[in-house]
Amino acid sequence: MTMFIRVIARLVLAALAVTAPLSGMARGEPIGIVIMHGKGGSPTKFVADLARTLESKGYVVANLEMPWSGSRNYDVNTGKAEEEIEAAVANLRGSGAKTVFVSGHSQGGAFALHIAGKHSVDGVIAIAPGGSVAAPVFREKLGDSVARTRQLVSVGKGNEPERLEDYEPSRGTYPIVTTPAAYVTWFDPEGAMNMGRAAKAANPQVPILWIVPKRDYPGLLKSSPLVFRMLPSNPLTRLYEPNSDHLNAPAASAEEIVRWTREVAGAPKR
């Protein structure tokens, strides 16, 4: 009986030795993720289900209200928006996240791509990215507003609120009130929201999950693959095409985001 007990004990110890590393990985440091909504949106709309899914799987999530929300109307310039992302990333790392990603939906995806060339993050997720102000339709619809803001800034009126214009394919052109100094940083065709420029400027060390829903807006279905091909080479950069429309792409991509972020978090650092 004593020998039998010893054999069983050795088998148990051997099993523990094999499973201990796996358990340690399962209990590893949490993954952090910043989430940015789309134009005119908020953290409680189309990105909310994604945030809840990630939190339920143990992620540390910062679901932010960004300057392009329906209530903020570009209240700060792109540089200040970058600082908001920097602060969120720092808070996630302070909460124990060793691997931190920045994600965004629609216009948030375009800004996430801009972040890929500016700041130290472990990966970027662009979900149905859109709103590139370099596109001909934006130049046509908003060119007069951009020219007017530049003129106002040049005569010292950049910080005085003005009635200006924004554009979204599903809504057309519509009015917003903000300062010319902030507005021009968002709508300068050669600025932060030029997705082609941002793709070429992305840090090759930062992998990107580029999400193009199969039922996205026709214009984005045409332009998004072109931007994806501009991204710098990285073995962990991926294209994902969920069976979704534009608005529901965040929720439809949740499981792939979990899979990909875990793959990146477990990969050796380059």
Backbone as numpy.savetxt, mean C-alpha at the origin, in Angstrom:
# Nx Ny Nz CAx CAy CAz Cx Cy Cz
8.83 -52.96 32.19 8.01 -51.75 32.19 8.87 -50.50 32.19
9.98 -50.58 33.02 10.87 -49.43 33.10 11.50 -49.14 31.75
11.94 -50.18 31.06 12.54 -50.00 29.74 11.52 -49.42 28.76
10.27 -49.93 28.84 9.21 -49.43 27.96 8.99 -47.94 28.18
8.97 -47.52 29.44 8.76 -46.10 29.76 9.91 -45.25 29.23
11.14 -45.81 29.34 12.29 -45.06 28.84 12.23 -44.89 27.32
11.80 -45.93 26.62 11.69 -45.84 25.17 10.66 -44.80 24.78
9.49 -44.83 25.47 8.45 -43.85 25.18 8.94 -42.44 25.45
9.67 -42.26 26.55 10.18 -40.93 26.90 11.13 -40.41 25.84
12.02 -41.32 25.31 12.96 -40.89 24.27 12.22 -40.49 23.00
11.16 -41.25 22.67 10.37 -40.92 21.48 9.70 -39.57 21.63
9.17 -39.31 22.83 8.53 -38.02 23.09 9.53 -36.89 22.97
10.72 -37.06 23.55 11.75 -36.02 23.48 12.20 -35.78 22.05
12.30 -36.87 21.27 12.70 -36.71 19.87 11.65 -35.93 19.10
10.37 -36.23 19.38 9.29 -35.50 18.70 9.31 -34.03 19.06
9.56 -33.74 20.33 9.64 -32.34 20.77 10.79 -31.62 20.10
11.92 -32.34 19.94 13.08 -31.72 19.31 12.79 -31.34 17.87
11.97 -32.17 17.19 11.63 -31.88 15.80 10.64 -30.75 15.70
9.63 -30.74 16.59 8.56 -29.76 16.48 8.90 -28.43 17.12
9.89 -28.35 17.98 10.20 -27.10 18.67 10.52 -25.96 17.71
11.38 -26.18 16.69 11.64 -25.07 15.77 10.39 -24.60 15.05
9.51 -25.55 14.66 8.28 -25.15 13.99 7.40 -24.34 14.92
7.31 -24.76 16.19 6.51 -24.00 17.15 7.09 -22.62 17.35
8.41 -22.54 17.38 9.04 -21.24 17.52 8.70 -20.32 16.37
8.65 -20.89 15.13 8.29 -20.08 13.97 6.85 -19.61 14.07
5.97 -20.53 14.55 4.57 -20.17 14.67 4.38 -19.06 15.69
5.26 -19.08 16.71 5.15 -18.05 17.75 6.06 -16.87 17.45
6.55 -16.78 16.22 7.53 -15.76 15.87 6.98 -14.36 15.97
7.87 -13.43 15.68 7.50 -12.02 15.77 6.33 -11.72 14.83
5.40 -10.90 15.27 4.25 -10.58 14.40 4.68 -9.77 13.18
3.92 -9.89 12.13 4.13 -9.10 10.92 3.30 -7.83 11.03
3.88 -6.71 10.68 3.16 -5.44 10.70 2.78 -5.01 9.31
1.64 -4.35 9.18 1.21 -3.88 7.87 0.44 -2.57 7.99
0.84 -1.61 7.19 0.13 -0.34 7.07 -0.86 -0.49 5.92
-2.10 -0.05 6.14 -3.14 -0.12 5.11 -3.61 1.29 4.78
-3.67 1.59 3.47 -4.16 2.89 3.01 -5.36 2.67 2.09
-6.43 3.40 2.33 -7.64 3.32 1.53 -7.48 4.04 0.20
-8.55 4.02 -0.61 -8.54 4.68 -1.91 -9.05 6.10 -1.85
-9.08 6.76 -3.00 -9.49 8.16 -3.11 -10.92 8.36 -2.61
-11.09 9.35 -1.73 -12.40 9.66 -1.20 -12.92 8.65 -0.20
-12.10 7.66 0.13 -12.51 6.58 1.03 -12.16 6.84 2.47
-12.11 5.76 3.24 -11.77 5.84 4.65 -11.37 4.44 5.13
-10.79 4.34 6.33 -10.42 3.02 6.86 -11.61 2.11 7.11
-12.81 2.65 7.17 -13.98 1.84 7.48 -14.72 1.33 6.25
-14.22 1.63 5.05 -14.92 1.22 3.83 -14.26 -0.01 3.22
-13.73 0.09 2.02 -13.36 -1.09 1.24 -12.11 -1.81 1.75
-11.33 -1.19 2.63 -10.16 -1.88 3.19 -10.45 -2.48 4.56
-11.64 -2.26 5.08 -11.94 -2.69 6.46 -11.89 -4.21 6.61
-12.45 -4.95 5.66 -12.44 -6.41 5.75 -11.01 -6.96 5.69
-10.18 -6.37 4.86 -8.78 -6.79 4.80 -8.11 -6.58 6.15
-8.32 -5.42 6.76 -7.72 -5.14 8.06 -8.18 -6.15 9.11
-9.46 -6.47 9.11 -9.98 -7.44 10.09 -9.40 -8.83 9.87
-9.28 -9.23 8.61 -8.71 -10.54 8.32 -7.27 -10.64 8.80
-6.48 -9.62 8.52 -5.09 -9.64 8.96 -4.97 -9.64 10.48
-5.78 -8.85 11.15 -5.74 -8.82 12.61 -6.12 -10.18 13.19
-7.09 -10.85 12.57 -7.52 -12.16 13.07 -6.42 -13.21 12.93
-5.47 -12.96 12.04 -4.35 -13.89 11.83 -3.10 -13.46 12.57
-3.23 -12.49 13.47 -2.11 -12.09 14.32 -1.25 -10.97 13.81
-1.64 -10.35 12.70 -0.87 -9.21 12.20 -1.10 -7.98 13.07
-0.08 -7.13 13.12 -0.22 -5.82 13.76 -0.55 -4.83 12.65
-1.72 -4.21 12.72 -2.24 -3.44 11.60 -2.39 -1.96 11.96
-1.97 -1.10 11.03 -2.24 0.33 11.12 -3.09 0.70 9.92
-4.39 0.84 10.14 -5.34 1.17 9.07 -5.58 2.67 9.11
-4.93 3.40 8.22 -4.82 4.85 8.33 -5.87 5.60 7.52
-6.22 6.79 8.00 -6.96 7.73 7.16 -5.93 8.66 6.52
-5.91 8.65 5.18 -4.87 9.37 4.45 -5.38 10.72 3.94
-4.49 11.59 3.47 -4.90 12.94 3.05 -5.91 12.96 1.91
-6.04 11.89 1.14 -7.00 11.86 0.04 -8.36 11.30 0.46
-8.62 11.18 1.75 -9.92 10.68 2.21 -11.02 11.69 1.91
-12.27 11.25 2.05 -13.40 12.13 1.78 -13.50 13.31 2.72
-12.90 13.20 3.90 -12.99 14.30 4.86 -11.73 15.16 4.92
-10.59 14.65 4.46 -9.36 15.42 4.56 -9.08 16.28 3.33
-9.44 15.82 2.14 -9.30 16.63 0.92 -7.89 17.22 0.76
-6.88 16.36 0.84 -5.49 16.78 0.60 -5.09 17.93 1.53
-5.31 17.70 2.82 -5.02 18.75 3.80 -3.54 18.94 4.08
-2.71 18.01 3.61 -1.25 18.17 3.72 -0.62 17.76 2.40
0.64 18.11 2.22 1.33 17.76 0.98 1.86 16.33 1.02
2.44 15.86 -0.07 2.90 14.48 -0.14 4.02 14.19 0.86
4.86 15.19 1.11 5.92 14.99 2.09 5.38 14.70 3.47
4.35 15.43 3.88 3.73 15.19 5.19 3.05 13.82 5.21
2.47 13.41 4.08 1.85 12.09 4.02 2.90 11.00 4.19
4.07 11.19 3.62 5.17 10.24 3.83 5.52 10.16 5.31
5.53 11.29 5.99 5.83 11.29 7.42 4.78 10.50 8.21
3.53 10.57 7.78 2.47 9.79 8.44 2.75 8.29 8.29
3.22 7.89 7.11 3.57 6.48 6.89 4.78 6.10 7.74
5.79 6.97 7.76 6.98 6.70 8.57 6.61 6.48 10.03
5.73 7.32 10.55 5.32 7.21 11.95 4.57 5.91 12.19
3.71 5.52 11.25 2.96 4.27 11.39 3.91 3.07 11.37
4.88 3.08 10.46 5.86 1.99 10.40 6.64 1.90 11.70
7.07 3.05 12.22 7.81 3.07 13.48 6.97 2.53 14.63
5.69 2.87 14.66 4.81 2.37 15.71 4.63 0.86 15.62
4.53 0.34 14.39 4.41 -1.11 14.22 5.67 -1.82 14.69
6.81 -1.26 14.34 8.06 -1.87 14.82 8.16 -1.78 16.34
7.68 -0.67 16.89 7.66 -0.53 18.34 6.72 -1.49 19.03
5.74 -1.99 18.27 4.79 -2.97 18.81 5.30 -4.40 18.67
6.51 -4.56 18.17 7.11 -5.89 18.09 7.23 -6.46 16.71
6.73 -5.77 15.68 6.80 -6.29 14.31 8.22 -6.12 13.77
8.83 -7.22 13.39 10.17 -7.17 12.81 10.13 -7.02 11.29
9.02 -7.44 10.69 8.82 -7.31 9.26 7.60 -6.43 9.04
7.75 -5.35 8.27 6.66 -4.39 8.11 6.43 -4.12 6.62
5.17 -4.16 6.23 4.77 -3.90 4.85 3.89 -2.66 4.79
3.92 -2.01 3.64 3.01 -0.89 3.37 2.11 -1.29 2.22
0.80 -1.19 2.43 -0.16 -1.57 1.39 -1.12 -0.42 1.14
-1.71 -0.43 -0.05 -2.70 0.59 -0.37 -3.63 0.13 -1.46
-4.85 0.63 -1.41 -5.87 0.31 -2.40 -6.10 1.50 -3.31
-6.14 1.27 -4.62 -6.44 2.29 -5.60 -5.43 3.44 -5.50
-5.85 4.65 -5.13 -4.87 5.73 -4.98 -3.88 5.39 -3.88
-4.34 4.68 -2.87 -3.41 4.22 -1.83 -2.36 3.29 -2.39
-2.73 2.48 -3.41 -1.75 1.62 -4.05 -0.71 2.41 -4.81
-1.15 3.48 -5.46 -0.21 4.34 -6.17 0.76 5.00 -5.19
0.25 5.42 -4.03 1.14 6.05 -3.05 2.05 5.01 -2.41
1.56 3.79 -2.23 2.42 2.72 -1.71 3.59 2.48 -2.66
3.34 2.54 -3.96 4.41 2.39 -4.94 5.43 3.52 -4.80
4.96 4.73 -4.56 5.86 5.85 -4.31 6.73 5.58 -3.08
6.12 5.02 -2.04 6.84 4.71 -0.81 7.94 3.68 -1.07
7.73 2.79 -2.05 8.71 1.74 -2.34 10.07 2.29 -2.75
10.11 3.52 -3.17 11.38 4.12 -3.54 11.89 5.13 -2.54
11.18 5.29 -1.42 11.50 6.38 -0.50 11.90 5.92 0.90
11.34 4.82 1.39 11.49 4.49 2.80 11.84 3.02 3.02
12.34 2.73 4.21 12.81 1.40 4.54 11.66 0.53 5.04
11.08 -0.25 4.13 10.05 -1.22 4.50 10.44 -2.56 3.89
9.80 -3.62 4.35 10.17 -4.96 3.91 9.42 -5.41 2.67
8.38 -4.68 2.30 7.63 -5.01 1.10 6.49 -4.04 0.91
5.98 -3.98 -0.31 4.89 -3.08 -0.67 3.80 -3.89 -1.37
2.55 -3.57 -1.06 1.40 -4.23 -1.66 0.54 -3.16 -2.32
0.42 -3.23 -3.63 -0.39 -2.27 -4.39 -1.64 -2.99 -4.89
-2.80 -2.64 -4.32 -4.05 -3.32 -4.62 -4.85 -2.48 -5.60
-5.04 -2.99 -6.82 -5.75 -2.24 -7.86 -5.27 -0.79 -7.92
-3.95 -0.58 -8.03 -3.42 0.79 -7.98 -3.94 1.64 -9.12
-4.27 2.88 -8.79 -4.79 3.79 -9.81 -4.62 5.23 -9.38
-4.95 6.13 -10.29 -4.86 7.55 -9.99 -3.55 8.17 -10.40
-2.87 7.57 -11.39 -1.62 8.17 -11.86 -1.92 9.48 -12.56
-1.46 10.58 -11.99 -1.78 11.91 -12.54 -1.01 12.20 -13.83
-0.13 11.30 -14.22 0.56 11.47 -15.49 -0.28 10.98 -16.67
-1.37 10.27 -16.38 -2.23 9.75 -17.44 -2.85 10.90 -18.22
-3.03 10.74 -19.53 -3.59 11.82 -20.35 -4.92 12.35 -19.83
-5.78 11.47 -19.30 -7.08 11.94 -18.84 -6.94 12.89 -17.65
-5.97 12.64 -16.77 -5.76 13.54 -15.64 -5.19 14.88 -16.12
-4.29 14.83 -17.06 -3.73 16.07 -17.59 -4.82 16.92 -18.24
-5.75 16.24 -18.93 -6.84 16.95 -19.59 -7.82 17.53 -18.58
-8.24 16.72 -17.61 -9.28 17.13 -16.68 -8.79 18.12 -15.62
-7.52 17.99 -15.21 -7.03 18.79 -14.09 -5.91 19.76 -14.46
-5.58 19.82 -15.73 -4.48 20.70 -16.13 -4.68 22.15 -15.74
-5.91 22.66 -15.89 -6.17 24.06 -15.54 -6.00 24.30 -14.05
-6.47 23.35 -13.22 -6.33 23.50 -11.77 -4.86 23.48 -11.35
-4.10 22.59 -11.96 -2.67 22.51 -11.63 -1.97 23.81 -12.01
-2.28 24.34 -13.18 -1.66 25.60 -13.61 -2.04 26.74 -12.67
-3.29 26.76 -12.25 -3.73 27.83 -11.35 -3.05 27.73 -10.00
-2.89 26.52 -9.49 -2.23 26.39 -8.18 -0.77 26.83 -8.26
-0.11 26.52 -9.35 1.28 26.95 -9.49 1.38 28.47 -9.52
0.43 29.09 -10.20 0.43 30.56 -10.26 0.18 31.15 -8.88
-0.76 30.56 -8.11 -1.06 31.05 -6.77 0.13 30.88 -5.83
0.80 29.75 -5.95 1.99 29.53 -5.12 3.06 30.56 -5.46
3.22 30.86 -6.74 4.28 31.78 -7.17 4.06 33.20 -6.66
2.79 33.59 -6.37 2.52 34.94 -5.88 2.28 34.95 -4.37
2.67 33.88 -3.68 2.59 33.85 -2.23 1.24 33.50 -1.65
0.35 32.90 -2.46 -0.98 32.54 -1.97 -1.16 31.02 -1.87
-0.05 30.32 -1.74 -0.10 28.87 -1.71 -0.79 28.27 -0.51
-0.85 29.01 0.59 -1.44 28.46 1.82 -2.86 28.99 2.09
-3.43 29.65 1.11 -4.80 30.15 1.25 -5.75 29.16 0.58
-6.73 28.59 1.31 -7.62 27.58 0.73 -8.32 28.09 -0.53
-8.42 27.20 -1.51 -9.04 27.51 -2.79 -9.99 26.38 -3.19
-10.99 26.72 -3.98 -11.85 25.71 -4.58 -11.16 25.21 -5.85
-10.75 23.93 -5.82 -10.01 23.34 -6.92 -10.77 22.10 -7.41
-10.14 21.31 -8.28 -10.84 20.15 -8.85 -10.05 18.87 -8.66
-10.80 17.80 -8.47 -10.25 16.45 -8.44 -10.97 15.65 -9.53
-10.43 14.48 -9.82 -11.03 13.66 -10.88 -10.94 12.19 -10.52
-12.01 11.47 -10.82 -12.06 10.02 -10.65 -12.91 9.48 -11.81
-12.44 8.43 -12.49 -13.19 7.95 -13.65 -14.66 7.63 -13.36
-14.95 7.10 -12.17 -16.33 6.73 -11.86 -17.20 7.93 -11.50
-16.56 9.07 -11.19 -17.31 10.26 -10.77 -17.16 11.44 -11.71
-16.14 11.44 -12.49 -15.84 12.61 -13.30 -15.09 13.65 -12.49
-15.17 14.90 -12.92 -14.51 15.99 -12.22 -15.43 16.54 -11.14
-14.85 16.82 -9.96 -15.67 17.33 -8.85 -14.83 18.29 -8.01
-15.48 19.21 -7.28 -14.74 20.24 -6.55 -14.23 19.77 -5.19
-13.10 20.29 -4.80 -12.57 20.11 -3.44 -12.02 21.46 -3.00
-11.86 21.63 -1.69 -11.27 22.85 -1.15 -10.01 22.47 -0.39
-8.89 23.00 -0.82 -7.62 22.75 -0.16 -6.66 23.87 -0.53
-5.44 23.82 -0.03 -4.47 24.87 -0.34 -3.72 24.53 -1.62
-3.43 25.52 -2.43 -2.66 25.25 -3.65 -1.32 24.58 -3.39
-0.65 24.96 -2.30 0.67 24.40 -2.01 0.60 22.89 -1.79
-0.45 22.42 -1.12 -0.61 20.98 -0.93 -1.09 20.32 -2.22
-2.07 20.93 -2.86 -2.68 20.35 -4.06 -1.66 20.06 -5.15
-0.78 21.00 -5.40 0.14 20.84 -6.53 1.08 19.66 -6.32
1.39 19.31 -5.07 2.27 18.15 -4.84 1.57 16.84 -5.19
0.26 16.80 -5.06 -0.50 15.59 -5.39 -0.79 15.46 -6.87
-0.93 16.58 -7.57 -1.39 16.53 -8.95 -0.35 16.95 -9.98
0.86 17.23 -9.55 1.96 17.49 -10.47 2.17 16.22 -11.31
2.04 16.30 -12.62 2.18 15.11 -13.46 3.52 14.39 -13.32
4.53 15.11 -12.87 5.85 14.50 -12.70 6.16 14.24 -11.22
5.16 14.32 -10.37 5.37 14.19 -8.93 5.14 12.80 -8.38
4.78 12.75 -7.10 4.67 11.50 -6.35 3.66 10.54 -6.94
2.59 11.06 -7.54 1.51 10.20 -8.02 1.65 9.83 -9.49
2.81 9.99 -10.04 3.14 9.49 -11.37 3.61 8.05 -11.20
2.76 7.07 -11.52 3.08 5.68 -11.22 4.23 5.14 -12.06
4.36 5.60 -13.29 5.49 5.16 -14.10 6.80 5.59 -13.49
6.87 6.86 -13.08 8.08 7.36 -12.42 8.35 6.59 -11.14
7.29 6.36 -10.35 7.46 5.67 -9.07 7.93 4.23 -9.27
7.41 3.56 -10.30 7.83 2.18 -10.56 9.32 2.12 -10.89
9.77 3.03 -11.72 11.18 3.03 -12.10 12.09 3.41 -10.93
11.55 4.19 -9.97 12.35 4.64 -8.83 12.27 3.70 -7.64
11.48 2.62 -7.74 11.32 1.71 -6.61 12.65 1.06 -6.24
12.85 0.83 -4.97 14.07 0.20 -4.48 14.07 -1.28 -4.88
15.08 -1.74 -5.61 15.11 -3.15 -6.01 15.12 -4.12 -4.84
15.51 -3.65 -3.67 15.53 -4.51 -2.48 14.14 -4.68 -1.86
13.17 -3.92 -2.32 11.82 -3.98 -1.75 10.90 -4.77 -2.69
10.49 -5.98 -2.30 9.58 -6.74 -3.16 8.19 -6.12 -3.18
7.49 -6.32 -4.27 6.17 -5.71 -4.45 5.16 -6.77 -4.87
4.03 -6.80 -4.19 2.89 -7.61 -4.61 1.96 -6.68 -5.38
1.84 -6.91 -6.67 1.08 -6.03 -7.58 -0.24 -6.73 -7.90
-1.34 -6.17 -7.43 -2.64 -6.84 -7.52 -3.51 -6.14 -8.56
-3.91 -6.90 -9.59 -4.76 -6.38 -10.66 -6.02 -7.25 -10.72
-7.13 -6.80 -10.14 -8.35 -7.61 -10.19 -8.83 -7.81 -11.62
-9.37 -8.99 -11.89 -9.76 -9.34 -13.25 -10.88 -8.45 -13.80
-11.68 -7.87 -12.89 -12.78 -7.01 -13.33 -12.55 -5.56 -12.92
-11.28 -5.15 -12.96 -10.93 -3.76 -12.66 -11.48 -2.85 -13.76
-11.38 -1.54 -13.54 -11.80 -0.59 -14.55 -10.99 -0.81 -15.84
-11.61 -0.66 -17.01 -10.90 -0.93 -18.27 -9.57 -0.19 -18.41
-9.55 1.08 -18.01 -8.31 1.84 -18.13 -7.19 1.25 -17.29
-7.52 0.77 -16.09 -6.50 0.19 -15.22 -6.08 -1.19 -15.71
-7.03 -1.95 -16.28 -6.65 -3.25 -16.84 -5.65 -3.08 -17.97
-5.71 -1.96 -18.64 -4.76 -1.68 -19.73 -3.42 -1.17 -19.20
-3.47 -0.27 -18.20 -2.24 0.39 -17.76 -1.48 -0.37 -16.68
-2.18 -1.09 -15.80 -1.51 -1.73 -14.66 -0.44 -2.74 -15.07
-0.70 -3.62 -16.05 0.38 -4.53 -16.46 1.60 -3.80 -17.00
1.38 -2.67 -17.65 2.52 -1.90 -18.17 3.38 -1.37 -17.03
2.73 -0.87 -15.97 3.49 -0.38 -14.82 4.20 -1.53 -14.12
3.53 -2.67 -14.01 4.16 -3.84 -13.37 5.47 -4.20 -14.07
5.49 -4.13 -15.39 6.70 -4.48 -16.13 7.81 -3.46 -15.94
7.49 -2.28 -15.41 8.52 -1.28 -15.12 9.21 -1.50 -13.78
8.65 -2.36 -12.93 9.21 -2.55 -11.60 10.60 -3.18 -11.69
11.49 -2.82 -10.78 12.82 -3.44 -10.79 12.73 -4.93 -10.46
13.68 -5.68 -10.94 13.68 -7.12 -10.72 13.89 -7.45 -9.24
13.05 -8.34 -8.73 13.19 -8.86 -7.37 12.54 -10.24 -7.38
13.21 -11.27 -6.88 12.66 -12.63 -6.95 11.36 -12.82 -6.19
11.04 -11.88 -5.29 9.82 -12.01 -4.51 8.69 -11.12 -5.02
8.94 -10.31 -6.02 7.89 -9.49 -6.61 6.92 -10.39 -7.38
5.63 -10.16 -7.18 4.61 -11.02 -7.76 3.47 -10.20 -8.37
2.82 -10.77 -9.38 1.57 -10.25 -9.93 0.45 -11.19 -9.50
-0.61 -10.63 -8.92 -1.75 -11.44 -8.48 -3.02 -10.86 -9.09
-3.87 -11.73 -9.62 -5.08 -11.31 -10.32 -6.31 -11.99 -9.72
-6.88 -11.41 -8.67 -8.07 -12.01 -8.06 -9.30 -11.82 -8.95
-10.27 -12.72 -8.79 -11.53 -12.61 -9.53 -12.43 -11.63 -8.79
-12.17 -10.34 -9.01 -12.85 -9.29 -8.26 -12.97 -8.05 -9.12
-13.82 -7.11 -8.66 -13.84 -5.79 -9.26 -12.90 -4.87 -8.50
-12.88 -3.61 -8.89 -11.94 -2.66 -8.29 -12.19 -2.46 -6.80
-13.43 -2.19 -6.45 -13.74 -1.80 -5.07 -13.55 -2.94 -4.08
-13.82 -4.16 -4.50 -13.75 -5.30 -3.58 -12.42 -6.04 -3.63
-11.46 -5.49 -4.33 -10.15 -6.15 -4.46 -9.42 -6.35 -3.13
-9.49 -5.41 -2.16 -8.78 -5.66 -0.90 -9.24 -6.95 -0.19
-10.54 -7.12 -0.04 -11.05 -8.32 0.63 -10.75 -9.57 -0.18
-10.86 -9.48 -1.50 -10.63 -10.63 -2.37 -9.16 -11.06 -2.36
-8.27 -10.17 -1.98 -6.83 -10.45 -2.01 -6.27 -10.82 -0.64
-7.10 -10.87 0.38 -6.61 -11.03 1.75 -5.77 -12.29 1.93
-6.25 -13.43 1.43 -5.51 -14.67 1.64 -4.18 -14.67 0.91
-4.15 -14.09 -0.29 -2.88 -14.01 -1.02 -1.92 -13.05 -0.31
-2.44 -11.98 0.25 -1.59 -11.05 0.99 -0.97 -11.76 2.20
-1.76 -12.56 2.89 -1.23 -13.33 4.02 -0.13 -14.28 3.54
-0.41 -15.02 2.47 0.55 -16.00 1.96 1.85 -15.31 1.55
1.72 -14.20 0.77 2.91 -13.53 0.24 3.72 -12.86 1.34
3.07 -12.18 2.26 3.82 -11.50 3.34 4.56 -12.51 4.21
3.96 -13.67 4.43 4.65 -14.71 5.19 5.83 -15.27 4.41
5.67 -15.39 3.10 6.79 -15.83 2.26 7.94 -14.84 2.34
7.63 -13.55 2.22 8.67 -12.52 2.27 9.31 -12.48 3.66
8.48 -12.57 4.70 9.02 -12.51 6.07 9.96 -13.67 6.36
9.71 -14.82 5.73 10.55 -15.98 5.98 11.73 -16.11 5.05
11.80 -15.26 4.04 12.90 -15.35 3.08 14.18 -14.70 3.64
15.33 -15.22 3.25 16.59 -14.58 3.69 16.66 -13.14 3.16
17.17 -12.24 3.99 17.33 -10.86 3.57 18.39 -10.74 2.49
18.10 -9.93 1.47 19.06 -9.77 0.37 20.17 -8.79 0.76
